[in-house]
Amino acid sequence: MKVSVRVRGEWLAVPCGDGEHDIAWLGREAVGRYHKTLNRSVPRGTHDSNHKAQAAEQVSESSAVVAAVRKTRGGALLAPSDLIKDVLDDEDFVSVVGVGVFLSPSKYVAPSEYLTLDGNSLNPDDLVTLGAGGLKIRLSSEAENRVLESRALVERIVAEQKVVYGITTGFGKFARKVISQENLGKLQLNLIRSHAAGVGAPLSPEKTRMLLALRINVLAKGCSGISLPALRCLINAFNASCLPWVPEKGTVGASGDLAPLSHLALGMLGEGRMWSPSTGWGDAKYVMESHNLKPIVLGAKEGLALINGTQFITAIGTLALSKAENIVRQCDVVAALTLEVMKGTSRAFDSVRWH
Protein backbone atom coordinates (compact mmCIF):
# COMPACT_ATOMS: atom_id res chain seq x y z
CA MET A 1 0.00 0.00 0.00
CA LYS A 2 1.00 3.65 -0.42
CA VAL A 3 0.14 6.70 1.70
CA SER A 4 0.44 10.37 0.75
CA VAL A 5 2.02 12.29 3.62
CA ARG A 6 2.10 16.07 4.00
CA VAL A 7 5.25 17.47 5.64
CA ARG A 8 5.64 21.25 5.99
CA GLY A 9 3.30 21.90 3.08
CA GLU A 10 4.88 19.31 0.75
CA TRP A 11 3.26 16.01 -0.24
CA LEU A 12 5.33 12.83 -0.38
CA ALA A 13 4.24 9.38 -1.56
CA VAL A 14 5.47 6.85 1.00
CA PRO A 15 5.39 3.13 0.07
CA CYS A 16 4.24 1.16 3.12
CA GLY A 17 4.53 -2.42 1.89
CA ASP A 18 1.77 -4.53 3.37
CA GLY A 19 1.02 -1.93 6.07
CA GLU A 20 2.69 -3.86 8.88
CA HIS A 21 4.71 -0.82 9.97
CA ASP A 22 3.32 1.41 12.71
CA ILE A 23 2.29 5.06 12.47
CA ALA A 24 5.47 6.21 14.23
CA TRP A 25 7.49 4.59 11.42
CA LEU A 26 5.35 6.37 8.82
CA GLY A 27 6.06 9.74 10.43
CA ARG A 28 9.81 9.14 10.62
CA GLU A 29 9.95 7.76 7.09
CA ALA A 30 8.06 10.73 5.63
CA VAL A 31 10.23 13.29 7.44
CA GLY A 32 13.39 11.46 6.39
CA ARG A 33 12.28 11.48 2.75
CA TYR A 34 11.39 15.16 3.03
CA HIS A 35 14.85 16.08 4.33
CA LYS A 36 16.65 13.93 1.75
CA THR A 37 14.63 15.48 -1.06
CA LEU A 38 15.52 18.99 0.09
CA ASN A 39 19.20 18.18 0.47
CA ARG A 40 19.31 16.87 -3.09
CA SER A 41 17.31 19.70 -4.64
CA VAL A 42 18.97 22.72 -2.97
CA PRO A 43 22.68 23.25 -3.72
CA ARG A 44 24.85 23.99 -0.71
CA GLY A 45 25.61 27.69 -0.49
CA THR A 46 22.41 28.75 -2.22
CA HIS A 47 21.11 31.97 -0.68
CA ASP A 48 17.36 31.50 -0.53
CA SER A 49 15.04 33.20 1.94
CA ASN A 50 12.60 30.33 1.65
CA HIS A 51 12.57 28.26 4.83
CA LYS A 52 12.80 25.04 2.82
CA ALA A 53 16.23 26.03 1.53
CA GLN A 54 17.34 26.87 5.04
CA ALA A 55 16.14 23.49 6.20
CA ALA A 56 18.17 21.82 3.47
CA GLU A 57 21.30 23.43 4.89
CA GLN A 58 20.61 22.70 8.54
CA VAL A 59 18.44 19.61 8.91
CA SER A 60 19.66 16.08 9.25
CA GLU A 61 17.40 13.07 9.39
CA SER A 62 18.49 12.22 12.91
CA SER A 63 17.41 15.62 14.24
CA ALA A 64 13.84 15.39 12.97
CA VAL A 65 11.02 15.93 15.42
CA VAL A 66 7.62 14.36 14.75
CA ALA A 67 4.97 15.55 17.17
CA ALA A 68 1.97 13.72 15.70
CA VAL A 69 0.41 12.16 12.61
CA ARG A 70 -3.17 13.09 11.71
CA LYS A 71 -5.59 12.03 9.03
CA THR A 72 -5.97 14.87 6.55
CA ARG A 73 -9.68 14.23 6.22
CA GLY A 74 -11.28 14.93 9.58
CA GLY A 75 -8.04 15.59 11.45
CA ALA A 76 -8.16 12.41 13.56
CA LEU A 77 -5.00 11.92 15.62
CA LEU A 78 -3.33 8.55 14.95
CA ALA A 79 -1.70 6.58 17.76
CA PRO A 80 2.03 5.99 17.08
CA SER A 81 1.75 2.28 17.93
CA ASP A 82 -1.16 1.53 15.58
CA LEU A 83 -0.36 -0.44 12.45
CA ILE A 84 -0.79 1.44 9.20
CA LYS A 85 -3.06 -1.22 7.72
CA ASP A 86 -5.41 -1.00 10.73
CA VAL A 87 -6.08 2.74 10.60
CA LEU A 88 -5.35 3.82 7.01
CA ASP A 89 -6.47 2.77 3.55
CA ASP A 90 -4.36 2.43 0.44
CA GLU A 91 -3.85 5.87 -1.19
CA ASP A 92 -4.94 7.56 2.05
CA PHE A 93 -3.78 11.06 3.07
CA VAL A 94 -2.18 12.08 6.38
CA SER A 95 -0.28 15.07 7.74
CA VAL A 96 2.82 14.98 9.92
CA VAL A 97 2.57 17.89 12.35
CA GLY A 98 5.08 19.49 14.68
CA VAL A 99 7.96 18.69 12.33
CA GLY A 100 11.12 20.63 12.93
CA VAL A 101 14.60 20.73 14.32
CA PHE A 102 15.66 21.08 17.92
CA LEU A 103 18.11 23.94 17.69
CA SER A 104 21.34 23.29 19.50
CA PRO A 105 21.86 25.15 22.81
CA SER A 106 24.31 27.45 21.04
CA LYS A 107 21.52 28.63 18.74
CA TYR A 108 18.57 28.75 21.13
CA VAL A 109 18.46 28.64 24.89
CA ALA A 110 15.12 29.14 26.60
CA PRO A 111 15.51 32.05 29.06
CA SER A 112 15.09 31.46 32.78
CA GLU A 113 14.62 35.07 33.90
CA TYR A 114 11.32 36.94 33.78
CA LEU A 115 10.39 40.53 33.04
CA THR A 116 7.27 41.74 34.84
CA LEU A 117 5.02 43.83 32.62
CA ASP A 118 2.55 46.31 34.05
CA GLY A 119 1.62 48.15 30.86
CA ASN A 120 3.56 51.29 31.76
CA SER A 121 7.23 50.64 32.49
CA LEU A 122 8.53 48.69 29.47
CA ASN A 123 11.59 50.44 28.02
CA PRO A 124 13.35 50.04 24.63
CA ASP A 125 16.32 48.12 26.05
CA ASP A 126 14.08 45.54 27.71
CA LEU A 127 12.00 45.26 24.55
CA VAL A 128 15.08 44.49 22.46
CA THR A 129 16.11 41.86 25.02
CA LEU A 130 12.65 40.31 24.81
CA GLY A 131 12.96 40.26 21.04
CA ALA A 132 16.29 38.46 21.26
CA GLY A 133 14.68 35.77 23.41
CA GLY A 134 16.58 36.77 26.54
CA LEU A 135 13.62 37.06 28.90
CA LYS A 136 10.23 35.52 29.59
CA ILE A 137 7.16 37.57 30.51
CA ARG A 138 4.82 37.66 33.46
CA LEU A 139 2.13 40.14 34.53
CA SER A 140 2.19 42.27 37.63
CA SER A 141 -0.67 41.70 40.07
CA GLU A 142 -1.82 45.29 39.48
CA ALA A 143 -2.04 44.65 35.75
CA GLU A 144 -4.06 41.48 36.32
CA ASN A 145 -6.54 43.39 38.48
CA ARG A 146 -6.95 46.10 35.85
CA VAL A 147 -7.54 43.48 33.15
CA LEU A 148 -10.19 41.78 35.30
CA GLU A 149 -11.94 45.10 35.97
CA SER A 150 -12.05 46.12 32.31
CA ARG A 151 -13.32 42.69 31.28
CA ALA A 152 -16.06 42.89 33.90
CA LEU A 153 -17.20 46.16 32.31
CA VAL A 154 -17.47 44.51 28.88
CA GLU A 155 -19.45 41.62 30.34
CA ARG A 156 -21.85 44.04 32.08
CA ILE A 157 -22.44 45.84 28.78
CA VAL A 158 -23.27 42.53 27.12
CA ALA A 159 -25.46 41.33 30.00
CA GLU A 160 -27.42 44.59 30.05
CA GLN A 161 -27.73 44.52 26.25
CA LYS A 162 -26.38 48.03 25.87
CA VAL A 163 -25.49 49.29 22.41
CA VAL A 164 -21.74 50.00 22.41
CA TYR A 165 -19.58 50.22 19.30
CA GLY A 166 -17.40 47.18 18.67
CA ILE A 167 -18.92 45.25 21.56
CA THR A 168 -22.56 44.80 20.62
CA THR A 169 -22.46 46.46 17.19
CA GLY A 170 -20.68 45.89 13.91
CA PHE A 171 -17.73 47.94 12.69
CA GLY A 172 -17.39 50.89 10.32
CA LYS A 173 -20.52 51.32 8.21
CA PHE A 174 -22.18 48.62 10.34
CA ALA A 175 -21.77 50.64 13.53
CA ARG A 176 -25.55 50.94 13.82
CA LYS A 177 -26.08 47.22 13.29
CA VAL A 178 -26.78 45.56 16.64
CA ILE A 179 -25.34 42.05 16.93
CA SER A 180 -27.17 39.30 18.79
CA GLN A 181 -25.45 37.88 21.86
CA GLU A 182 -24.96 34.46 20.31
CA ASN A 183 -23.00 36.05 17.43
CA LEU A 184 -20.72 38.36 19.43
CA GLY A 185 -17.83 35.88 19.40
CA LYS A 186 -18.32 35.16 15.70
CA LEU A 187 -18.22 38.90 14.99
CA GLN A 188 -14.79 39.16 16.62
CA LEU A 189 -13.50 36.06 14.83
CA ASN A 190 -14.63 37.42 11.46
CA LEU A 191 -12.88 40.70 12.25
CA ILE A 192 -9.56 38.90 12.71
CA ARG A 193 -9.95 36.73 9.63
CA SER A 194 -11.02 39.59 7.37
CA HIS A 195 -8.11 41.82 8.36
CA ALA A 196 -5.38 39.16 8.13
CA ALA A 197 -4.53 40.37 4.64
CA GLY A 198 -0.80 41.12 4.77
CA VAL A 199 1.66 39.98 2.12
CA GLY A 200 5.35 39.18 1.84
CA ALA A 201 7.85 37.17 3.83
CA PRO A 202 7.26 36.67 7.56
CA LEU A 203 8.88 38.87 10.17
CA SER A 204 11.99 37.46 11.79
CA PRO A 205 11.54 35.72 15.16
CA GLU A 206 13.20 38.72 16.83
CA LYS A 207 10.72 41.23 15.39
CA THR A 208 7.74 38.94 16.00
CA ARG A 209 8.73 38.51 19.65
CA MET A 210 8.94 42.29 20.00
CA LEU A 211 5.54 42.69 18.36
CA LEU A 212 3.96 40.11 20.65
CA ALA A 213 5.63 41.56 23.75
CA LEU A 214 4.37 45.04 22.90
CA ARG A 215 0.85 43.72 22.38
CA ILE A 216 0.94 41.96 25.74
CA ASN A 217 2.23 45.13 27.37
CA VAL A 218 -0.50 47.37 25.99
CA LEU A 219 -3.21 44.86 26.94
CA ALA A 220 -1.75 44.82 30.47
CA LYS A 221 -2.86 48.44 30.83
CA GLY A 222 -6.36 47.10 31.40
CA CYS A 223 -8.07 49.45 28.97
CA SER A 224 -9.02 47.06 26.17
CA GLY A 225 -11.54 44.66 27.70
CA ILE A 226 -9.45 41.57 26.94
CA SER A 227 -10.08 38.62 29.25
CA LEU A 228 -7.31 37.44 31.55
CA PRO A 229 -7.31 33.88 30.08
CA ALA A 230 -6.83 35.32 26.57
CA LEU A 231 -3.98 37.53 27.75
CA ARG A 232 -2.36 34.60 29.52
CA CYS A 233 -2.55 32.64 26.28
CA LEU A 234 -0.47 35.35 24.59
CA ILE A 235 2.03 35.27 27.44
CA ASN A 236 2.32 31.47 27.39
CA ALA A 237 2.87 31.52 23.63
CA PHE A 238 5.57 34.17 24.01
CA ASN A 239 7.33 32.21 26.75
CA ALA A 240 7.27 29.09 24.57
CA SER A 241 8.51 31.15 21.60
CA CYS A 242 5.46 30.13 19.55
CA LEU A 243 5.35 32.91 16.98
CA PRO A 244 2.60 33.37 14.38
CA TRP A 245 3.28 34.11 10.72
CA VAL A 246 3.18 37.92 10.45
CA PRO A 247 3.87 39.23 6.91
CA GLU A 248 6.26 42.15 6.54
CA LYS A 249 3.90 44.17 4.33
CA GLY A 250 0.40 45.38 5.05
CA THR A 251 0.53 48.54 7.14
CA VAL A 252 1.99 52.04 7.18
CA GLY A 253 1.51 52.45 10.92
CA ALA A 254 -1.41 54.87 10.60
CA SER A 255 -4.77 54.29 12.29
CA GLY A 256 -3.60 50.97 13.67
CA ASP A 257 -1.44 48.11 12.37
CA LEU A 258 -4.59 46.12 11.68
CA ALA A 259 -3.24 43.61 9.16
CA PRO A 260 -0.07 42.48 10.99
CA LEU A 261 -1.82 42.42 14.36
CA SER A 262 -4.60 40.34 12.81
CA HIS A 263 -2.03 37.81 11.62
CA LEU A 264 -0.55 37.80 15.12
CA ALA A 265 -3.99 37.17 16.60
CA LEU A 266 -4.88 34.59 13.96
CA GLY A 267 -2.04 32.35 15.08
CA MET A 268 -3.21 32.62 18.69
CA LEU A 269 -6.62 31.40 17.53
CA GLY A 270 -4.97 28.26 16.18
CA GLU A 271 -5.31 29.37 12.56
CA GLY A 272 -2.70 30.19 9.94
CA ARG A 273 0.94 29.26 10.44
CA MET A 274 3.23 29.43 13.44
CA TRP A 275 6.92 28.91 14.21
CA SER A 276 8.75 27.67 17.27
CA PRO A 277 12.38 26.59 17.73
CA SER A 278 11.38 22.96 18.24
CA THR A 279 8.87 22.63 15.40
CA GLY A 280 9.83 25.08 12.69
CA TRP A 281 6.91 26.35 10.60
CA GLY A 282 3.67 24.44 10.83
CA ASP A 283 -0.08 24.81 11.25
CA ALA A 284 -0.67 27.03 14.25
CA LYS A 285 -3.05 24.68 16.03
CA TYR A 286 -0.56 21.81 15.84
CA VAL A 287 2.42 23.92 16.90
CA MET A 288 0.41 25.15 19.89
CA GLU A 289 -0.73 21.62 20.65
CA SER A 290 2.86 20.37 20.65
CA HIS A 291 3.63 22.96 23.36
CA ASN A 292 0.50 22.15 25.40
CA LEU A 293 -1.05 25.51 24.53
CA LYS A 294 -4.73 26.06 23.84
CA PRO A 295 -5.95 28.57 21.22
CA ILE A 296 -7.89 31.62 22.32
CA VAL A 297 -11.68 31.42 22.07
CA LEU A 298 -12.83 34.97 21.46
CA GLY A 299 -15.54 36.63 23.50
CA ALA A 300 -17.19 40.01 23.04
CA LYS A 301 -14.76 42.77 21.96
CA GLU A 302 -11.67 40.56 22.21
CA GLY A 303 -10.91 40.55 18.50
CA LEU A 304 -10.94 44.34 18.49
CA ALA A 305 -8.76 44.36 21.60
CA LEU A 306 -6.15 42.19 19.90
CA ILE A 307 -5.70 44.25 16.73
CA ASN A 308 -6.40 47.89 17.61
CA GLY A 309 -2.93 49.36 18.07
CA THR A 310 0.37 50.38 16.48
CA GLN A 311 2.68 47.76 17.96
CA PHE A 312 4.05 46.66 14.57
CA ILE A 313 5.51 50.05 13.70
CA THR A 314 6.61 50.50 17.33
CA ALA A 315 8.54 47.21 17.25
CA ILE A 316 10.26 48.10 13.97
CA GLY A 317 10.99 51.62 15.21
CA THR A 318 12.44 50.39 18.50
CA LEU A 319 14.75 47.98 16.71
CA ALA A 320 15.87 50.77 14.37
CA LEU A 321 16.51 53.03 17.37
CA SER A 322 18.58 50.35 19.08
CA LYS A 323 20.68 49.80 15.97
CA ALA A 324 21.16 53.56 15.50
CA GLU A 325 22.37 53.93 19.10
CA ASN A 326 24.84 51.09 18.59
CA ILE A 327 26.13 52.73 15.41
CA VAL A 328 26.62 56.06 17.21
CA ARG A 329 28.62 54.35 19.97
CA GLN A 330 30.70 52.51 17.38
CA CYS A 331 31.39 55.78 15.57
CA ASP A 332 32.81 57.28 18.77
CA VAL A 333 35.06 54.26 19.28
CA VAL A 334 36.21 54.25 15.64
CA ALA A 335 36.94 57.99 15.76
CA ALA A 336 38.92 57.65 19.00
CA LEU A 337 40.97 54.71 17.72
CA THR A 338 41.61 56.45 14.41
CA LEU A 339 42.87 59.55 16.24
CA GLU A 340 45.12 57.37 18.40
CA VAL A 341 46.59 55.44 15.46
CA MET A 342 47.28 58.65 13.52
CA LYS A 343 48.89 60.21 16.63
CA GLY A 344 46.40 63.04 16.48
CA THR A 345 45.74 65.64 19.13
CA SER A 346 42.69 65.87 21.34
CA ARG A 347 42.93 69.67 21.52
CA ALA A 348 40.58 69.93 18.55
CA PHE A 349 37.89 68.48 20.79
CA ASP A 350 38.34 71.01 23.59
CA SER A 351 34.93 71.85 25.06
CA VAL A 352 35.71 75.57 24.74
CA ARG A 353 35.90 75.26 20.95
CA TRP A 354 32.35 74.83 19.67
CA HIS A 355 33.04 74.35 15.97
N, C-alpha and C positions, 0 to 999 in steps of 0.2 A: 504494500500500500504506500501511498504518497500523501504528504500533508503540506499545505502551503502555510508558511510561518512568516508573520510580520515582525521585523526587528528594526526599531528606529525608523519606521516609515518605509522600509524596503521589504519586498516580498521575496522569499526564498522557497524553492521546492525542495523538500527534505524527504528522500526515500527512507521508508521505515520498515522495509522487509515485510515480515508477516505480522508486524505490530506487537511483537513480544517485548519490545523495549518499554521502559516507563516514561512518564511525562517529563521527569527531571532530565532524562537522557535527551529527549526531544528539544528541550530548552537549551541545553549545553551544545548540542549538535548544531542547532540553528544559529546560535551566537558565534560558534566557531567558524561556520561557513561564512557568516556575515563579515567577520574580521579578516578571514583569508581573502575574500573577494575584494575588500577594500585595499588590502595590502598589495594585491596584484594590479589593481586598476589605477592606483594613485602613485606616481613616481615619487621616490624619496627626494625631498628638497622642494617639492612643488609648493608654492605659496598660494593657498586657497583659503578664503575665509569661511568656506562651508565646513560645518562641524564634522562631516564625514571624512574630509581630507585630513583634518586634525586627528581624528580617531585612527586613521590609517598609519599615521606617524607614531602614535603613542600606545595603541592598544595591542596587547598580546592575548592569545587565546586563554592563557592561564589566569589572566587578571579579570576575566569576564564575571559580571555579577548578574544573576538571573533571579529577580524577585518573585515572579509568578508567571504562569502560563494560563491564558484565558481563551475561551472560545470566542471567535470574532462575532458570531451571531448569538446575541443574547448576553454575552459577557460573563458566562459562567466560569468560575475559578476552578481549575483542574488540580487535583491532588497530585503532588510529585510522584507518589508511589503507585498511582494507577497505571495499568498497562494501556498503551496507545489503542490497541484493538478494542478495549472494553469501553472507552469513552469517546473515541473519535471514529469517523467513517473515512473510507478512502476518498481522497480529494477534498478533505475537510479543510477549514481555515481556522487558524489560531493566531494569537498575538502574544509575543514574549514581552513582558512589561518589567520596568525597573532595571533595564539593561544599562550597564555603564562600566566605569572603571573606578576602583578605589584609588584615589590619588595618594601617592606616597606622602609620608609625614613632611617631607621637605617641600611639598607643593601645597598641601592643605592640612592645617592643624586646627581642629575645633577649639575656639577660645574657651577659657575657663572663667575669665573675669566678666562681670556684668556692669553695664551702665544703666543707672536708674533714670528713666525719663519721666518728667512731670509736665511736659508740654510747653515749658517756658525757659529752661536753662540749657538746652542743647546748643553747643557752640561748633564752629566750623572744624576745629581740630578733632573733636570727638566724632563728628559726622564722617570725616575722612577715615578715621580709625575704624568706625563701624563698616564703612564701605570696603575696607581692606580685609574685613573678617577678623578683626582683632578683639572684638568685644561682643558679648551677647546683650540682650535687652531685657529689662524688667520694668514694671510700672511702679511709681510711688503710690503709697496708700492714699494720698490726697488726690492723685489723678484718678484712681479707681473710684473714689467716692464721687468725684465730679461726673465721671462717665455714667455711673449708676443714676445720679440725679437727673442728668439730661435725658437718659433713656426713659426714666419714669415719666418725664414730661411728654415725650412722644406717645407713650402708651396711654396716658390720660387723654390726649387729643383723640386718639383712635377710639378709645372706649366711650368717650362722650360724643363721638361722631361729629366733631368740629371740622369745618372746612379750612384746611391749612395747606398752602402751596407745597407740593412735593411730598406731602405726607398722605393726605387723603384726596389730592387732585393729581391730574396729569401734569405734564411739563410744557413750557413754551405756549404754543397756541391752544393747548389743551388744559391751560391753567384753570379754566372754569368747568372742566369736566370732573365731576366727583366720582371717585373710584370706590367700588364696593369693598367691604372689609376683606372678603375672601380673595380679592384680587390685588391686595396691597403688596404682598410679596412678589407676585408675578410682575407687577408694574416695575419694581426695583430691578428684578432680574432682566427684564426687557431693556431697561435703561442701560445696564452694563453691556449687554450683548450688542445693542444697536450702536453704541459709541466705541466699541473695540474695533476701530477701523484704521489703525495705523499701518504703515508699510515700512519695508526695509529690513535690514539685519537687526537682530536683537541687541539690546544694550549689553555691555559687558557685565559680568557678575558684580564687579566693584560698583558700577553706576546703579545697577538694580538694587543692590543692598542699600545704597544711599537713598534711593527713591523710596524704598519700603520703610526704612528707618524714619525718614521725614514724615511719611504718611502716618506711621504709628505715633510719632511725636505730636502731630497736629490733632489727631483724634484724642490724645491724652489730655488735651485742654478741656474736654468735656463740654464742648459747644456744638457738637454735630448730631447728637442723638444716636450714635452707634451703641450697640449693646456690648457689655463687657465680654461675653463669650466670643463675639465676632472679633473684637480687638485682640483678645488672647490668641485667637487663631492666627492673626497676622504676626504676633510676637513669636509664637511657636514655630511658624514657618521661617521667620527670620533666623531664629536661633538654630534651626536645622539647616539653614542655608538652602531652603527650597525657594527658588526664584522663578517667577512666571516669565514667559516670553513677552517682553515689552519692546516693540519696534522703535527704531531710532527716529522715525519720521512720523509726524501726525499732529504736531502742535507748534505754535509760535510763542507759547507762554502767556497769551492774553486771554482773559476771561476764563481761566482754568485750563489745565492740561488734561482735558477730558478723555482724549483718545488713549494716551499712554497710561493714565490712571485706570481706565476701564480695562486695559489689558492686564494690569497688575491685579485688579480685583477679579477678573475672569479666572485667572489661575487659582486664586483663593477659593473660588466656587467649585473647583475641580474640573474646570473646562479649559480648553486650549492646551498649550504646552508649558512645561516647567523643567527647570534644571536643578540638579543638586550635585555635589561632588561625588556622591556614591552611585548615582544613576545616570548621569549625563542627561541629555534631553529625552523627554518622554511625555506621554499624556499626563496632564496635571493630576488627574484623580489617582492614577497609579503611582506617580512619584510621591504624592502625599500619603497614600496608603502604605508605601514601603517605609515611610518614616512615622507610621502610626499617627498621622494627622487626619483630622476630619474636615471636609470642606465647609465653608460658611453657608448657612441657610438664611437667606435674607428675610428680614422683617420690614415693617414700615419704615421708610426713609433711609434705610441702611445703604442702598445702592447709591443714592445721592451723597450720603456721608462719605462713601469710599472714593468718589471721583471728583468732588468739588474742591479743587485746590490747585496750587501751582508748584507742587513738589518736584515735578520733572525738571522744570527750568531752574529751580533752586538747587537741585542736586548737581546739575551740569555746571551751574554758576559757581557753586562751592568748590567743585573739583578744579575748575579753571582758576579760581582765586588761590587755592592751595599751590597749584603749579606755578602761578605767577610769583607768589611769595618765595618759593624755592629758587626760582630763577634769579630774583633780586638778590637773595643771599649769596647765590653762586657768583653773581656778577661782582659783588664786593670782594669775595675771596679771590676771584681771578684777577681783579684789578690790583689787589694788595700783593699777590704773588708776582704779577708782572712787574710792578714797581720795584719789588725786591730784587728780582732777577736782573733787571736793567740798571740796578744801583741808582735808582732815582731818589729824589728828595721828597720828604713829606711836607716841606714848607709850603708847597702849592696848595695844600689842603688845610692851611691855617684857618681857624674859625673866624679870624678877623677879616679875611679876604673872602668876600661874598660872591665873586665871579665864578 
